[in-house]
Amino acid sequence: MCWLFDIDHWSMYLTTGRLDGVWKTARHLAATACRMRSRRLGAYGIRMKVRMIGSARLSFASTRRNVRSRLYVWLALPLMASAAEPRPELTAKFLRAAQTFEQARAGSAEAAPLAQAAFRDLLNEDPDNPLYLAYYGSTFAMQARDGRLPWQRVKEIHDSIATINRGLSLLRPEHDRIQTRGMPLSLETRLVAIATFVALPEVFHCMPIARQQLAIAMESPLFASAPRELRGRLFYEAALIAEADGEVQRERIALRQVLDCAPASLDLDEVRAKLEKLGG
């Protein structure tokens, strides 16, 4: 801010000898400028002298900064807790739920609602677990696959997409260090999301998300050391995406990589037949 003064006004003070008024006015202006500067910097013009080691002054601004930094730590605690290793009893429940899920994925209409209930129970105990959310969301798509009224199927698919996207949004670097069945939680979460989105009808526009998540998974430093089962499943999804994109060469390469990994959860005879159809 600029302060503008009238020269004639100040000359009047000097010629009439009223120097006391000049000094009082000058001190007042200096104090006002100091207070305004303090407010602009966030100190509100108040300082407290305290006995302490180090600096002899403590400003309200620094106090606010300290409180803010501690508040960020407090807010981060729930997120850190949600990214902790799962309890052994939850892991056992997850393994049983995943087994039921695989039966539903293989086509069992009876297993789909059972898998959905199992993952719902897991989410009751760990509601922000990205992997549980991804599996739970996928069970809605399975319910739609197994046949209901058209409007119910559409609703199930929308619920599936929303739940899986929420799980993906909760992934953090901490989830790279957590493993389930020897698989990084983050990669398995992305695999479930990709496999579900690739299988959905094109009208739901989920293929771009599947491509994005596949790229993230395969570019992850964890991918090279991940179990062959997980890598083989991701290569298989890459082949399906390449097929949808009409990229024959890319599909052929991905199918060969599937056979190299030989995941037990896939029908390798079907993979060989598709590869042979593409000319090996």
Secondary structure, DSSP 8 states (H G I E B T S, - for coil): ------HHHHHHHHHHT-HHHHHHHHHHHHHHHHHHHHHHHT-TT-EEE---SS-SEEEHHHHHHHHHHHHHHHHHHHHHHHTS---HHHHHHHHHHHHHHHHHHTT-TTHHHHHHHHHHHHHHH-TT-HHHHHHHHHHHHHHHHT---HHHHHHHHHHHHHHHHHHHHT--GGGGS-EETTEEHHHHHHHHHHHHHHHS-GGG--HHHHHHHHHHHHHSTTTTTS-HHHHHHHHHHHHHHHHHHT-HHHHHHHHHHHHHH--TTS-HHHHHHHHHHTT-
